[in-house]
Each structure stands twice: as structure tokens, then as C-alpha cells.
Amino acid sequence: MDTVIGAPGAHATSGERALRAMPGGVNSGQRQLPGLEGLVVVGAKGATFTDERGRDYVDYHMAFGPQLLGHADPDVDGAFTDTARRIDLVGVAVTDVEIELAEKLVATIPSMEQVLLTTSGSEATFHAIRLARAVTGRRYLIKFQGCFHGWHDAVAMNVISRPERVGHKDPISMGILPEVLDATLVCRFNDLDDTRAAFEAHPDQVAAIIVEPIPHNVGALLPQPGFLAGLRALCDEFGALLVFDEVITGFRHGLAGFEAVAGVRPDLSARGKAMANGYPIGALGGRADLMSRFSSRPGGDVLFAGTYNGHAATAAAALATIAKIEREPVLDHVFHLGEQARRGLSDAFERIGVPAVVTGYGSVFCAYFLDGPVVSYDDLLRNDADLYVGYRLESMSHGIFELPMNLKRSHISYAHEESQVSQLVEQAARSVRAVLDRRARDEARH
Ligand SMILES: Cc1ncc(COP(=O)(O)O)c(C=O)c1O
């Protein structure tokens, strides 16, 4: 018999209603985690969100990163609403707002000679890969263990892998054709020799490298000096395209993206998340000779389509987000608070004698519980996952929200304040202590 949650007609909680109507009660994998059962969010403003019981949480998850300005930024929401009142979706030709946004992106991001808009980051990386295969006529794609590039088949593998799966194909979904898995080669991040070996094992067959310049999907693996430039050189040597997936790093780490920080120019790059402060948008841009192969241009032989691409109101939200980052000290503020969080957590864990590597970049931070160094994904296998998740659950019960999932990073927004970051740090130390004390008591009992 099927499991029935709550008798029909009985007074079901919102969480129970969610579970009846949706598998798992949520709309994306990783939104439902142990400890979050029954959490129903009814409001989000600035640095906090509110659940249906009226509890406020200072939010360091920020929806996996989009709200660089904070939840429901009035300038962005105003631009969205004003535009939505003027024009919804026409689905033919182009709107004035799309032109303005495309021009802005091209003017701001050095590698983007031309750009196309999507509604998500996955669509942007999907089209990058299809285009790379089309222009090179080659089959293989190189990705790195620990990177995530969206839900589509070519890249849905080898993100947070169990130890025994590292070094093997590790799909994160059933239903992917073996041929597709076979066509993606997985290399070790920060390891140019491994990447070269993949090229040499498949001469003239690698279409592209796709890489998160900082693999934030496993916290923050920082690229070692020369690694990203080394990938550029390998692509040039072997005739492949270099694709930067800047869905997280774009805008959050700098208006021009991490390419400007690293001084490395990709052939193509993807944007999403922080681009419109939470409104659904993505972008793929790069060399004009490549981009002009898309079917948005008459005669273009690489299909590019999507009913909602370039939606005027979300494009207006993106323009307002970019304008605010340019106008106000957004990046200074979030970088300053990010540094406060990293330094504070590092000192706090040292004080209580817990081995930790606190890392991140700009507004992103995470604390691994392990002895360093951290160079590549295999180092993260040493992380004390129970402590990582456990302290976050403990902090949640004190109104501070970091996603309680192993290796997930935290984000600071323009709406966060120094005093909140101080509280985060103090509570994190107390939470870690509480988890370790509980563990010691459990061990003493057994
Ligand atoms: C680096 C990176 N690329 C691509 C994606 C996919 O973006 P979206 O969820 O908007 O499809 C994500 C999502 O988390 C991501 O982190």
C-alpha cells in the first residue's frame, strides 16, 4: 500500500501537503535534507528568511548564491515590476531591454564579444557544450571532479563523489546514456598533468574543457597559480575550447567575472545566479566567430531556442542588479564581510582546538573540518562531514542558516551586517562545541 501522510481531509500541515503533492515536497534536489523536514518558508527580505512558524533565520545560503544584494532588493524588484507592467513576453524579434542588457554584458565582460540570454545556468552550459562540439567536430568534453555545471546529461557526474567513486565515472542521476557518460572525461582539479594526459589519450577528439574557475560546488577549491592559465594553454595546444562556468563566480566575485581576476580569457563563458539577484536568468557569451554559429542568426547551424529566453522583466532585473553593483560599494561590502567571516571562523576554531581549513573567496566562505592542505577534491574526502552538517543544524536552531549539507558553501549579501557576521562566528564556535560534546557523550556511552 502507498504511504499516506496524514489522513485525507484531516488538518494536514503545510509540510504534509507539500509531500502529498510533490515528490519529496520540494522542487529541486538538495532542497530537502535531514533536519529540514517540515520547513516551509513564507517570507524573505534582506539578509533573512522567515518560516511559517514565524521564526527568522539570518540566511547565509542565499538560494545557492543568487541574492548578492540580499533578498527582495527594492531596486531590482522595482525594475522587474515596472518592466513587467510595460511588456510581458512577445516571443518575436527582440525587446529594447534585451538589447540594453546584451550591450552591457559585452561592455563589461572582456571575453564576451557576443552574448545570448537563457533562463538558467544549466541552459547556458548546455549550449556551450553543444556549440563546442559543433565547431570542433569533436566528441569529448573534459570536466573536473567536484565541479557542477547543471542538470544535463553531459555534465551530471562526479560532483560530491564517495571515495570509491573518485577516479571513475560517477553519474549523479540514473537515465543517462552510457555513450554520454563515456564522452565526458573527468580530471583532477589543479592537476595540469592529469588534464594533459586526458588530451593525449584522445588525440584530436577533445572539444572543450568546462571548468568552474573556483569549484564552489564543493565549497571553495581555489585554483593554484597558473592552473587556469595552464588550461588555456592546453586548449590552445590541442585545439579545444575553454569554457568558464561562471554561474556562481560571475558578478559575485567581480562584474567582469573571475576571468578578470585570473587574467585568463575563455572562449566561452556562462553566467546565471547573481546576474539578476534571484530572478531566473542565465547567459552564454564569448568569441563572436563561435557565437555566430547559433541559430539565433539566420543560417546558424547550432540550435539555440527557449520560449522565455531574454524575458524583458528578468532582463530589467539583471540591468538593475548590475547598475547597483556599479553604483554602490556592493562588492567592497561583501568582500569585507566575507573576510570577517573567514578570519573569525578560523580564529574561533583554532581557539577551541578543532582542526579546520576556512576558505573561500570574496563573499563566499566555508569551513572544512580537516587538516590542510586543500588542493583538490580528494583532499575533501578527509572532511568531518558529520561535524560540517551537525554544526549547521545546531546553528539553525539559533536562527542562523547555513545549508546543512556536506561541502556546501555559504554566501554573504549586501544586506548582511558586520554584527550578524560576528554572531555567525560566535554561534558557529558554540555549535561546533555542542556537536563535539554530544559526540564525546555518545562515545562514552558505547
Ligand atoms: C557552477 C554552476 N553551473 C551551473 C549551474 C546550473 O545553474 P541552474 O541551476 O541555474 O540551472 C549551477 C547551479 O548550481 C552551478 O553552480
The ligand as an ORCA input file, in Angstrom:
! r2SCAN-3c Opt
* xyz 0 1
  C      28.658     26.389    -11.361
  C      27.239     26.101    -11.768
  N      26.962     25.988    -13.066
  C      25.702     25.759    -13.499
  C      24.671     25.616    -12.604
  C      23.290     25.378    -13.085
  O      22.539     26.554    -12.969
  P      20.955     26.485    -12.836
  O      20.639     25.825    -11.532
  O      20.527     27.928    -12.896
  O      20.445     25.707    -13.985
  C      24.937     25.709    -11.224
  C      23.851     25.555    -10.253
  O      24.055     25.403     -9.076
  C      26.266     25.953    -10.802
  O      26.569     26.037     -9.505
*
